[in-house]
Amino acid sequence: MKNVIALAALVAVAGASVASGDVITSWVNFGQPGNQAFSSVGTQAANVTGSNLVRGSGLTPSAASNAFSASNWQFGDSNDYFSFGFTVDSGYAVNLESLWIGMRSSNTGPGLMGLYYNGDGYSSALATFDMSPGSVFVNAIVDLSALSGLTGAVEFRLMMAANIAANGGSVSASGTYRVGDHFDGANFSEMRVTGTVVPTPASMALIGLGGLVAGRRRR
C-alpha cells in the first residue's frame, strides 16, 4: 500500500516526501451540483488525453455542492465505483507522482474506500481512505510514484474496500460518498494526478535515428 497523507476536516499536514509534479490530468468539481452525469477534465498535459470522472452503473447520482457524488453503494458490486484516468499518446509514457483529492461520506455511506487501477485488473488497493466517523471531509495526497512507464489507457477506480459504514454500522442505500477538490488548510485545488510525461525508449531511438540520417545527408 502506498503512502497516503490524510487531512481530516480543515487540518493541514505537510507531506515533504510527496512531490507535487506537473498536472497530468485534473477534474472540475467546483461549482457542480454533485449529481451531474460526469465531472469534466480540466488541465491535461501535452501528449495525454484525460477521461471524465464518471460513476459505475450501479450507483445513483446524489446532490452535493462542489463535488461528484453518489448513493446506493454496495460492497462487492463490480458496478459501484467512481472512474477517472487518462490515455497516453503513442510514443510517450507517464511516470506518476501523486493523486490529490478531497472526499466525504455521510454517516451511513462507505466507511473505507480504496483506490484501484487497471494495471492489475483492480485487484489490490493502491491506497485506502478511512471515512469515519462520517460527514467529515478527508483530504489526501496519495503517493503514486511506483506507477511509472505507463502507456495507453490508464484508469483508476474508487471502490468500497470494506463492508462497513462511516459510522461503524451498515451501509444504507441512501448513504453517500463524494469526491471534490483537495484542501490544504488554506487553498483549494482541483482533484488531480501529477507526474511527468516522457518519450518512450523506442520513440527516443527513432528521434536519434532521424538525427543521424539528417546528419549524413548534410555531409
C-alpha positions, 0 to 999 in steps of 0.5 A: 500500500502506498503512502497516503497523507490524510487531512481530516476536516480543515487540518493541514499536514505537510507531506515533504516526501510527496512531490507535487509534479506537473498536472497530468490530468485534473477534474472540475468539481467546483461549482457542480451540483454533485449529481451531474452525469460526469465531472469534466477534465480540466488541465491535461498535459501535452501528449495525454488525453484525460477521461471524465470522472464518471460513476459505475452503473450501479450507483445513483447520482446524489446532490452535493455542492462542489463535488461528484457524488453518489448513493446506493453503494454496495460492497462487492458490486463490480458496478459501484465505483467512481472512474477517472484516468487518462490515455497516453499518446503513442510514443510517450509514457507517464511516470506518476507522482501523486493523486490529490483529492478531497472526499466525504461520506455521510454517516451511513455511506462507505466507511473505507474506500480504496483506490484501484487501477487497471494495471492489475485488473483492480485487484489490490488497493493502491491506497485506502481512505478511512471515512469515519466517523462520517460527514467529515471531509478527508483530504489526501495526497496519495503517493503514486510514484511506483506507477511509472512507464505507463502507456495507453489507457490508464484508469483508476477506480474508487471502490468500497474496500470494506463492508462497513459504514462511516459510522461503524454500522451498515451501509444504507442505500441512501448513504453517500460518498463524494469526491471534490477538490483537495484542501490544504488548510488554506487553498483549494485545488482541483482533484488531480494526478501529477507526474511527468510525461516522457518519450518512450525508449523506442520513440527516443531511438527513432528521434536519434535515428532521424538525427543521424540520417539528417546528419549524413545527408548534410555531409 
